[in-house]
Amino acid sequence: MNWEIFNSIQPIFEQWIKRIGKHTVEGLAKNQTDFIIAYSGGKDSSLLVLLFQYLSIQYKTKPPTLYHLSHGIRNINDVEAQIKNTMLSFGFPFFFLKKISLS
């Protein structure tokens, strides 16, 4: 994990928690709510995973399960390897599925 990025966005996460209500996050932690995050490797899903990483560290929420599906339409093995390594680096359980074309 890039701690510099993680630490720089902590105030944004806390603003979000303040807006939705700290009781909401505490309820997620108390109930150990399950989450699945569809992870594309892009900025949006990466930020969402960082948010859940923050929640699991600061508020003891249950870690999410990450899910990535490669449709196998393009030959992007390097990109897929990078996504898989990034998913590993988060330390959350994950599924990486790749459809195989039989044609």
C-alpha positions, 0 to 999 in steps of 0.5 A: 500500500502507498501510505503517503496516498492513504494518509493524504486522503484520510481527512476526505474519508473522515468528512464522508463519515461525518456526512453519512453519520459516524453511527452508520459506520459504527453499525457496519462494524458492529454488525460485521456487514459483508461487502463485495467490491467490483474492482476494475483497477481504475481510480474509482474502484481503487479509491473505494477499496482504500475507503474500505481499508480505512474503515477496517483499520479505523473502525474495525469494519469487516474487510470487503471481498474484491471481485474482478472479471476479465471478459477475455475480449482483449489480450491484456495479460500485463494489465490483468497481472497488474490488477491481480498484484494490486488486489493482493497488495490490499490484503483483502480476500478476492476473486479474479475470474477470466472468461476464456474464449473457445473460438 
